[in-house]
Amino acid sequence: MKKYIPIRIVNVEGAEYLQIMYLPGNVCNYKCSYCFAGSNEGNYQFPKNTDTLVKNFQSLLNQYQTKLGKKFFTIHIGGGEPTLWNGLVEFCSQLKASHNVNFVLITNGSRSLRWWKENGQQFNDVQISCHHEFSNVDHIMQVADLLYGMDIKGGVSMLMDASHWSKCVSIVDKMKTSECNWCIQTKEVVDSAGRGMDVYSQEQLEYLNTSTKRLPDGAHLLKHLHTIKLHESVTMFDDGTVSMAKPNSYINNKWNSFKGWQCDVALESLMIKWDGTIAGSCQEPVFNKLFNILSEDFAHTFTLDADFANITCPRNHCTCQPETHVSKRKIL
């Protein structure tokens, strides 16, 4: 039987949206064995001058708004562990005051309940990652309960380590006992070279295929309905058929090899890494010049060139779920 393969992917967000993954530092209080290289080494400290950082971000957003018609910005803040950054709350509050920004915080949830009570409202979405080696599951459940009670979108994602599968499944089952129906998801552990799916058994893959293990109740879903996407992108196949793709569709089906494809990552999804350099979310260069968000003169020197969006993918695999859903086309 012939296996149909994707030839085009269209992101469902639309042309008015820009996503930015911002990694302000790689300081973390966990040392997970499966963490991406460099993510918890602590050699990139968090920014000290928040005012300059905010000014530079405003310049970046302004150019995408005026030159490319972007109206809505989603900034995902990861790490390291971003809640250890003293400037985090000020950064979010200042940018919200000047632009239409939704903040998605990616955190291990280890900060105290008091911290979350005082600062949780700064974030539109809090995605807690649960790691079997270090996470205090009872504390994570308390934090998730608190945020759910504050009507903040989010939930907990369990990183499913194939070599500690039973332990991970038992944690998922324990989280389901919470009386607050925050979202519970499972995520694959895939390394930065695109390997990893082959370590899972068929039974494990079937468990992962349904990544959402619990949905919030109807009232909570209704409140956040405008932010919920049932599918991430539209997939067009070589036989002319079309399908809606879920978050894990491309990685689970091993459709994530896009080398040589033309990709719109520069238009849809940026990454600003620990050292401040700006690239596509896949970390490939997207501008004709290297720009750094931490630079004192960034606001005066940053500009969008007309040909910056024409990116040809040089990678063998797309290894992160959001990047797989960026609009792209196979060159036939």
Sequence and secondary structure as in RCSB ss.txt:
>XXXX:A:sequence
MKKYIPIRIVNVEGAEYLQIMYLPGNVCNYKCSYCFAGSNEGNYQFPKNTDTLVKNFQSLLNQYQTKLGKKFFTI
HIGGGEPTLWNGLVEFCSQLKASHNVNFVLITNGSRSLRWWKENGQQFNDVQISCHHEFSNVDHIMQVADLLYGM
DIKGGVSMLMDASHWSKCVSIVDKMKTSECNWCIQTKEVVDSAGRGMDVYSQEQLEYLNTSTKRLPDGAHLLKHL
HTIKLHESVTMFDDGTVSMAKPNSYINNKWNSFKGWQCDVALESLMIKWDGTIAGSCQEPVFNKLFNILSEDFAH
TFTLDADFANITCPRNHCTCQPETHVSKRKIL
>XXXX:A:secstr
     EEEEEESS TTEEEEEE      S   TTS TTTTS  S   S HHHHHHHHHHHHHHHHHHH   EEEE
EE SS GGG TTHHHHHHHHHHHS EEEEEEE   S HHHHHHHGGG SEEEEEE TTT  HHHHHHHHHHHHHT
T EEEEEEEE GGGHHHHHHHHHHHTT SS  EEEEEE   TTS  GGGS HHHHHHHHS EEE   HHHHHHTG
GG  S SEEEEETTS EEEE TTHHHHTT    TT EE HHHHEEEE TT BEEETTS   SSS  BTT TTHHH
H    TTTT EE   S   SHHHHTS EE   
